[in-house]
Amino acid sequence: LGHLRNGDGSNPSQRRKVTVWAVLRETFYDYALMTKVNGMYYMRRNVTTGFARFVWVTILSTLFSLGVLLVVLLWKKYLDSPTRMTIASDMSILQVPFPGITICHPQSVLDYKAVKFVEKIKFPLGATKANVLESLPSLGYFNEHQWTFPRSQNLKMIDNVLTLNNLTVEDAINELGSICEDFIVVCYWAGTKFPCFQNNPFLSWIGSTSHYGACCSFNYHPSVQGSFVPFAVNTYGIHGGLSVVATGFPQASDGKSGALYSEGFMLMIHHPHDYAVEAAPLTLLRLGTETFVSVTPTDSRCSEQVLGLPPSQRSCVTGKDFTPPIDNYRQPACTLECVRNEVHRKCGCHPYHLPRQSQQPTKAGKLVRDCTVTDSMCLIENY
């Protein structure tokens, strides 16, 4: 049995390979002749030879490889974050809620209120008015940026005072801190005067708390449920918003237990359904001055296609990702939940200035207890 060959002695499969290679080569030279791509001119027949041709082949091969690498990197980036953001500036002002406003005094315990407080309380054995007055600023250790480190004997003394008088830390702060009626005097909305503490869900000031302690808030609804529509207005600017006349006396320069040794107040802007967390924009209000605060809102929304992606791909969390789902879920709610859970885990109690959830049992099925004065040491050491 012999091996069948063509008359010219060549193998048909080898001849087809040579033919295909020749076609590819001719196609390449035709492309080099007609293209306007930089550098391809030097790949034409008889334009370059030897070392010069080798250099241009190297350059073009490198550029092609880098192009392929860029495509691979872009594809990988798309797989990691398959979303895009578009910016539009044609949103109606009625689609953006009027912000919540929270004003806090920099001192958690005011001296003139402390003097009145010690006149009406009972004292435990061994405590005097002078000692209690000196130790009352220890209540401010639940809040941030205190100026002195606590002494355990002072914390125990104030804890005994509150226990003897059947008072919680929150009760004491309400007695000793600055409340709305202390400094909010006159209120205007769009140039029209209105009662500052009227029974109105939107145009009213109410007592609140923040990481600065006792505060006063306007248009603040932290416990809304379901499809509660926030307050929105079709006016803007200096003549279309809120104006407040406040007084700094008698609490000016009074107290040693707060965030600042300062006269005036601290104003925070936040969503009306959100607790004022540390990330909220802060403005200092000086006494004897007129302060204008402008707000430039932004509103971020996701399409249904983005919401259909798993959280690992869209790199964000929505209320529907929780079990059970959470309505009106935003970044401050995430921050508050994180801080609250960490305090419960490390200190085993709930501080007065953080809002509670409606039902918040521990793993054992019991509610987290309220923090006492001595528990403030745990917050100082860990936060």
Sequence and secondary structure as in RCSB ss.txt:
>XXXX:A:sequence
LGHLRNGDGSNPSQRRKVTVWAVLRETFYDYALMTKVNGMYYMRRNVTTGFARFVWVTILSTLFSLGVLLVVLLW
KKYLDSPTRMTIASDMSILQVPFPGITICHPQSVLDYKAVKFVEKIKFPLGATKANVLESLPSLGYFNEHQWTFP
RSQNLKMIDNVLTLNNLTVEDAINELGSICEDFIVVCYWAGTKFPCFQNNPFLSWIGSTSHYGACCSFNYHPSVQ
GSFVPFAVNTYGIHGGLSVVATGFPQASDGKSGALYSEGFMLMIHHPHDYAVEAAPLTLLRLGTETFVSVTPTDS
RCSEQVLGLPPSQRSCVTGKDFTPPIDNYRQPACTLECVRNEVHRKCGCHPYHLPRQSQQPTKAGKLVRDCTVTD
SMCLIENY
>XXXX:A:secstr
      TTS  HHHHHHHHHHHHHHHHHHHHHHH   TTGGGGSTTT  HHHHHHHHHHHHHHHHHHHHHHHHHH
HHHHH            GGGS   EEEEE SBSS HHHHHHHHTSS   TT  HHHHHHHGGGGGGGSS  SS  
 HHHHHHHHHHHHHTT  HHHHHHHHS  HHHHEEEEEETTEEE TT S SSS EEEEEETTEEEEEES  TT  
SS      S  STTTSEEEEE  TTTTT  SSBS S SSEEEEEE TTS   TTS EEEE TTS           
   HHHHTS HHHHT   GGGSSS  TT  HHHHHHHHHHHHHHHHHSSB TTS   SS B TTS B  B  GGG
HHHHHHH 
